[in-house]
């Protein structure tokens, strides 16, 4: 969607980087859509503290990661994990 999540993984990028099959693409797209929806709901929820928001975001990412692990081959998942390494926040500031 226009103005979608900045910095988020896109299906095109994932397809290229992971060499997704036609069978994998819709499953990965569904996982991306679900994560995007949850992140949107989280951003809309103004009642949460910064800590709660951070915890929830971590849970959303972990759920996405777990889902990707069930879709991708071990080789693809290893590449997917490497792609995410540069985006990981440093441990406690």
N, C-alpha and C positions, 0 to 999 in steps of 0.2 A: 504493500500500500504506500501511496505517496507520503512522505514525511514519516516513514516507519522508524523503527529503532535505529538510532545512529550507533555505529560500532558493533551492531549485532551481526551475527553470521547470516549471510544470505544464501538461499538455495543455490544460486548460480555459482557463488564462490565455493561453497561446500562441494558442489558437483564437480567442479574443476579440480579442486585440491584433493578430494578423496576418490575421484573417479567413480561416482555413484552410478549404480545400475538403474535402469528404468523401474525396476521393482523397489529399489531403495528410495528413490526420489520422493514419491508421495508420502512415505513413512517419515522421512526426515522433514519434509515440509510440514506435516501434521505436528511433529514435535516442536518445530520452530514456531508455528502458529500458536500452539498451546503455551509455550514459554512467553511469547509476545503478549498474549492475552493476560496471563498472570502478572507480568511486569506492569502492564497498563493498569490493572486493578490495584496493584500495590501502589503505584504512583498516585492513583486517584484517592487512595485511603489516607486522608490527612490526620487521622486519629492516632496513628502509630508514632512512637518515639523514633529517634534516629537509630538507636540500637535495635529496636524491633524490626525496623525497615531493613537494616543491614542483615539481620538474621533471616528474615523472610526471603530476601534477595538471594542469599546463599542457598537456602532450601530450594528455591526455584531453579537455580543453576545446577544444583546437585541432581534434582529430579530430571532435568533435561539431559545431563550427562549420563545418568543411569538409563534413560530411554535410548539415547544414542548407542550405548553399549549393546543393547539388545538388537538394534537394527544393523549396525555395521559389522564387518568382518574384523577379526583381531588386528589385522594390518591397518585397515581404515581407521579403527578406533585409536590406535597408537598415533597415527598422523593427526587425527582430530585433537587428541590430548596435547600434542606438540603445538598445534595452532593456538590453543588456549593458553599456553604457558606465558606468552608475552603480555597477556591481559590480566594475569593474576595480580592482585594487589599485594604489596609487601606485607609481611607479618606486622601485627600491631604497631601503629605509629607511635 
